[in-house]
Amino acid sequence: MPNAALLYMILCEFLCFVNGLQCMDPTNNPVDWYVIYKLPKQRSHSNPLVREGLGFMYMTSSGEDQWRLSEVDINDTRSMVAHTLSSRWQNDFYLLYNDQPPYGDASELKGHTKGVVMANASGGFWLIHSVPHFPLSLEQYAYPKSGTHFGQSFLCVSLGLEALNSVGLQLLYNEPHIYAQNVPTDLKERLAVLSRAANNETIQSAPWYHVQNITSSAGLKFISFAKARKFNKDLYADLVSPALRSNLYVETWPNEPHRLPSNCQHKFQVDNIMSISSQHPAVSFSATVDHSKWAVSSPKDLSKWVCIGDINRAQSQTTRGGGTTCLNSSLVAGRYLGIVAKVQTCSKPINNALFKDEINAVGEKI
């Protein structure tokens, strides 16, 4: 029996090596990407998982037609995030970063950015999220109790090695607080840029932002936006919206001091989301209980973008590194737009000429 168990483990490791580490769906099968919306705790909700602050809805690359409410909670080892993070072997590359790490002090100097990058010789994934103190480690999966009260967001993308180095480039701009990492010798050269990020290297000269095309394992194009602290501007109004040439509804944490108001000063408008409401599953909540960070094209835009990231719209965040990653999909954007209940509108006149050069300069990066 011990020999059979050892053979099984070797076979599993071989299959992971051949296929590359990937994002995993609720049935523990690989998917090209997924998004998760961890719902805020709602004590009167009919679903016990939502009542406990552990319920989440999701979409995957194999099921992007609608939001689905998970049958297991986000702290369960059978959850999508647990499946994704549990595929690691000792000789795999990994990088865990969080401005509010699970141990030690929060970092105000590093980027306001959270995520996990994992890879073997055949590929890996980038998991972008908004959850403080997560993950505790890769040895044993657990979702922090501190993350149950508020809404949270996740984006996982399966990637090849070239794309993973592109992720590394974005992290050089994001200036992440890395609290755990492993860079195997046999992957250090192949993941050279990502290894530089793991070594806490950062960009040392302008421009203090970077827009990067990132192609998933299945060939789907994402656009990643990263800014360093010296960018000194709002990520969404000053970079993402003009680069995508899209008006945006943006959902970020509204409770810190000096939240940036909705912006009508640029050619493309950025409106803060004030509340969320969904029929399937049936949930409604204010942005004040939502720690997620995402944006979606407004209804009047022909291009339908949805972006998921890790930085807020607040004055203090203009001098923090951070970013967001965007997908052009009418289906997925439609699902996000469909849950926007109320936005903070603004009616100030737009000065197109003032921002023409900035829009052109950023647009060339895509």
N, C-alpha and C positions, 0 to 999 in steps of 0.2 A: 504493500500500500504506500509506504513512504516514497518508493521509487516512482510509482504512478503519479503521486502528487508532484514530485520534482519534475517529471516529464511534462505534466500539465502546465506548470509554471514556466518552463522553458519554452513551450509551444506558445503560450500567451505572450511572452516577451518577444518572441520571434514575429508574431503577427502584428504586435504594436510597432515593431521596428519596420516591417514591410509597409504598413499602412500609414504610419505616422500618428502622433497623438492628435486627437480631434475633439471638437465639441460633441457632446453626447445628448441624445434625446431622452424622454421619459422611460423608454424601453431599453436604455443603455445601448442604443445603436448610433453610429456616427452620423452627424448631419453637417452640412456646410456652414450653417450659422443658426443662431437662435437669439431671440430677445425675451427677456423676463421682466415683468412688472410685479415686484413684491408689494402687496397691498398694505395700506396702513391698518393698524389694529382697529377694529370696529366692534365694540363690545356687544352691540345689539344685533349683529348680523346673523343670518340663519345658518351660515356655514361655520362650523367650529374652528376650522383652520384660520379663517379670516378674523374670527373673534379673538384668537390668540396672537394675531399679528404674524402668522406663519404662512398664510395663504398667498399664492401667486398665480398670475395668468401669464401665458406664454404664446409665442409663435415660433415656428421653425422653418427652415428652408423647404421642408417637405410638407408643411401645413401652414401656409401664410394667409389662408383665406379668412381666418377669424381668430379672435382671442379664445384661448381654452384655459379653463381653471384646472390647475393641477390637482390630482387626486391624493397626492402626498404633500406634506409640508416641506418648506425649504430647509428645515433642519434635519430632515430624513436622509439617511444614507442612500435612499433610492431616488432622491431628487435629481434633476438634470445637472445642477451645479455639482452635486456630490459625485455623480457618475463622471463628469468631466474632469474633476480634480483628482479622482481616485485612480486614474490610468497611469500614474507616474511610476517609473522604475528608478533605481538608485543612480544609474548612469545617464539619466535624462537631464537636459538643461531646464532650469526653472528660475524665475525671477518674480518675487512677490514685492509689491510696493503699495504703500498707503500712507497718506499724510497723517492719519490717525491709526498708528500700528496697534496690533493686539497687545503689545508690551512695550514699555518705554514711553517717553513723552511725545505728544503731538508735535509735528514740525510746522512752524509758521514760515520758515525760510524756504523750505522745499516747495515743490509744486503741489497744488490742491488736486491731487490725481491718485487714482486707485485702480489696481488691476493685477492680473497674473499673466505671465507668458511662460508657456511650457513647450518643449520640443525634444524630439529625438532626431536621428539622422535622416528620417524621411519626411518630417514635417511636424507641425504643432498647432497651437491655437493662441489667440489673444482674448482674454476675458476682461472686459472693461466693466467696472461696477461703481456703485456709489456708497458702499457699506463701510462705515468705520469699523476698525478692529477685526477685519476679515481679509483672508482666512487666517485662523490662528496658526495653523501649520498644514503641511501636506501629509502628515503621518496619520491623522485621524480627523475626519470631517466633522465640523460643528459650525452652526450658524450662531453668531453672538446674540445673546438676549437683548443687548442694547440696540440691536438692529430690528427689533420686532415692532416697535411702536409706530415708526414712520414708514412711508412708502420708499422703495428703493428700485434701482434700475440695473439691468445687466445686458451686455451685448457680448456674445461669443462668436468668433470667426475662426474657422479652420484655415490654416495657411501652410504654404510651402516655405522652404528655407529662404528663398529670395525675398518673399513677402515679409518673413519674420525679421530680416535685416532692415526692411523699410520701417517696421514697427520700432526697431532699435533706434533708427534715426529720429523718429518722432519723440521717443523718450529722452533723447539728448536735449531736445527743446523743452519738454515737459518738466524736467528737473525733479524726477520722482524721489520720494524717500523710500529707499530699498531696505527692507528689514530681513529678507532671506533670499539667498541666491545660490545656485550651483552651476558652474561653467565647466563641463567635462572637457578634458584636454582634446579629445577627438572631435569636438564640436566648436572649439574656440576659433579656429580659422574659418570654418564654414559659416559661422554666425558671428563674424568679426564685429559688425556694427552693434549687434545686440549685446555682445560681450563687453563692448566699450560702455554701453549703458549700465550693464551689471557692475561695472567698475566705477560707477558714479561719475563718469565723464559727462560734461554738459557743453552746450554751445557757448563760445567765448566772444563771438562778434555778430554784428547785425547782418542780415535782418533777424529780428527776434521772434520770428514765426516761420512755420513751414507747412505747406499743403502738399500732401503725398497721396498719389493713387496707390491703393493696396488691393491686389487681386486675390480672392479666396481660392481655396483648393479646387473648387468646381468652376472657377473662371468668372465669378461675379465681382464686379468692380465696386469697391468702397473708396471713399475719399476721407482721409484723416487730416484733421486740423490740429496743430500743436502751437502753443505759444510759450515763450519764456517769460520770466518776471519782468524783464526790461521791455517787453512789448507795451506794457503800461496802458492797455486799452481793454475794452470788453471783447471777449472772444466772439460773441454772437453778432453784435451790431457792427463791429469794426473788421471782422475777418470772414466769418462763415457766411453771413447773409449776402454781402457783396460778391464773394467768390462764387457762391452758388447761383447768384442773381435771382434770389428768391426771398419773398417776405416770409417771416418765420413767427410761429407761436412757440414760445420757449417756457418749459417747466423746469425751474430750479428752486433750491431752498430759499424761501422768501423771508426767513425769520432773523437773519443776521442784520446788524446795523447798516444803514446806508445802502439799502437795496437799490439797484438801478431801475428807474421807471421804464415803461415801454418807450421805444425810441422811434420817432418819426422824422428825425433830422437827416437821415440818409436816404438815398434813392430807394432802398428796400427797407421796409418797416419791420421792426422786431417788437412783438407784443408779449408781455408776460401772461402766462396762464394763471388764472385765479382759482379755478375749480375743475374737477374731473367728475364725469358721470358715465357709467357703462350700464347697458341693459343685460348683456350676456358676457360675463357674469354681472349680476346686479350689484353695483357698488357706486357710491357717490361720496366725494370727500373734497375738502378744501386743500389748496396748495400749502397751507400752513402745517399740514401733517404729512407732507410729501417731501422726502429727501432725494428723490430721483432727479436725474439731469438729462433731459431730452428736448428735442426741438422737431417741429414738423412744418412743412410748407403750408401757408395759409390757403384757404379755399379758392382764392382768386388766381393762384399760380398754376400755370400749365405743367411745369416740372414738379414732381412730387417727391420731396426729399424727407427722410426721417434721420435724425442724428441722435446718438446716445453717447454721453461723455461723463465728465467728472468734475466740472467746474461751474460755479454759480454766477448769476448776474448780480454782482455787488461791487461797491467801490473798492473794498479791500481785495477783491479777487483780480482786479486789473493788474496788480503787481505780484501775482502768483502764477506759476506755470500751470498748465492744464490743457485739456483738449476735448475734442469730440470726433466721432467717426460716423460718416453719413452714407446712406444707401438710397439710391434713386429707384423707388418702387411705388407705383400707384396703389398696389394692394396693401403693402405694409403701412405706407403713409396714410392711406385711407382708414386703416384700423386705429392709428393713433389720433388722427384728426377727428374720428368719430367719437372719441371719449372726451374731447375738449368741451367743457360746459360753459366756461366764461373766461374772457380775456380782459386785461386792463388796456383799454383803448387810449389813444392819444390823437390829437388833432392839430399838432403844430405843422407849419408849412415845410415842405421838403426843398432843400437847396441842392439840386442835382449837380450844378457846376462845381460846387465846393468839393464833392467827393468823386468826381469823374476820374481823376488820375489814380486815386487809391483803388477804385473798383477795377480799373484796367490792369493795374500792377498785380493785384491779387488774382484776378481772373486768369492771367497768363500761367499761373502755377498749376492749374488743373489739367 
